[in-house]
C-alpha cells in the first residue's frame, strides 16, 4: 500500500536519495550535500511543507512531487495564481504503478487550493521557485529533453508542451576563438570590466540566483562611456561531479537597443570566454528561448552549440477544483 504525506523536517536525506536514484540526466547536479538543497529549496522564504508531497511504501520514501508558485508582477512576493510543479520523481522499482500520476494529482490539488489559475510543469524564469543551481544547468528551463521520461509522463497525465528553451554550451578546451574584422575592431577599442551601477536586483532574483556565485561583466569602451553589452556570470560548481569540468553559466545578456546588430554581444561573449579560460574554466553554458533566433545566432557566432532543450508543460484541461 502506498501512503502519501507532506514533507517533514526529517525528510531531506530521503529527497536526496530519490534525486540520485532517479537518473535525471545531464542537467541534474549530483553528489550534493544537505547544505546545497537547504540553500536552493528548504531555506526559501516561501517554502511550504504542504507543497512537497512524499509517497511511502512500508515507511520508505519511494517518490515525491514538489509544487510552488511564480512571482508577483513586481517580483516582491509569490503570486499563487501561477502554480508550478517543479519536480516529480519515483524510484525505478516503483514506476508504472500509478504513483507518479497520484503525486501529480495531489500537487494539482495543493496548487488549486492555494488559488492557482494556471498550472505549469517545469520551472523556468520567472516561474522557477526551487532547484535553481542544481537542475537545468545555468538556470532552470522546464524539464529537459535529455530526461527522456519527462515528455511521455506529462503527456500521459494531461499536460501539453508550452515554451521551449535551447541549451547552448561552448567547450573552452580548444583555443580556436571566433575571429573576424569586426571582432578585431571591437576588441581594439573595448575592454571587459565589472558592470558598474547596475540596477538593484529584486527580491525574486535574490531568493534564487542571488544565492549563487554571480558576477556581472560588461564590454565598455577603452575611452570611457556606458557599457556596450553586459552579461551575468554564474558559477556552476554544483555540476563538477556530473560534468567533470569547471563550468559557468551566462544569464541576462543585454545590449542597449540602439547598439544592437553591431557585434557587441558576440564580442562580449568571446571576451568572457577568454577571461574565464584563464581561470581554468573549461565549459560555458547559456539558455536561449527557442522562439528567439536572433539571440541563438549570436551565441552560435561566439562558438556555442546546442546540446539540449527544456520544455515547460501546461495542464491541458485547466485547473482542477480545489
URLINFEN-V219980 format. One line per field, one symbol per residue. phi: phi as a letter, one per 20 degrees, with the letter a starting at -180 (. if undefined). psi: psi as a letter, one per 20 degrees, with the letter a starting at -180 (. if undefined). burial: # if it has 24 or more other C-alpha atoms within 12 Angstrom, else .. A space follows every 10 residues. Layout:
BEGIN
phi=???
psi=???
burial=???
END
This chain:
BEGIN
phi=.ddcbfgcfe egffffffge felenfedfc medffffffe cfeffdfcgf eddddcclnd fdabcccbce efgeldaecf fdeceebbbc ggfdfmcnff ffffffffff fffeofdccd cofbgeecfc mfocbonfag cnefffefef ffffffdndc fcfcceedcc fdfeeefgcr ffffffffdc bebgfdlffg ffgffffdff edeccddcec ffeopffeab beddfdffeg ffelbfccdd clfccggfdf mdnffgffff ffffffffem fdbccbdcgf ecfffgffff fenecfcabc ceecffdnff ff
psi=ppqprrqqij ighhggghgh himiahjpqr kqahhghggi fhipijpohi iopqpqokip pirqqpqbqa rrhjkjrqoi hoqpohqpqp pgijrkjjgg ghggghgggg ghhijpippq oopqpimmhr jpiiphchqq kbpqhiniig ghghghjkqq qcqqppoqqp pjhqkmqqrq ggghgghhjr qpqqpqlqpp qrggghiehi iropppqqoq qhiqaqqhqq qpppplhiig hgikqpqrqp qlpppqgijq kjjhgggggg hgggghhhjk pippqqqpph kmhghghggh hjjqqpirqq ppqppgkrpq q.
burial=...####... ##.####### .#.####### .#...##### ##.#.##### ######.... ########## #......### ########## #..#....## ########## ##.#.##### ########## ########## #######.## #.##..#### ########## ##....##.. ..#..##..# ###.#..... ...##.#### ##.####### ......#### ########## .##..##### #####..... ..######## #######... ########## ....###### ########## #####...## ..
END
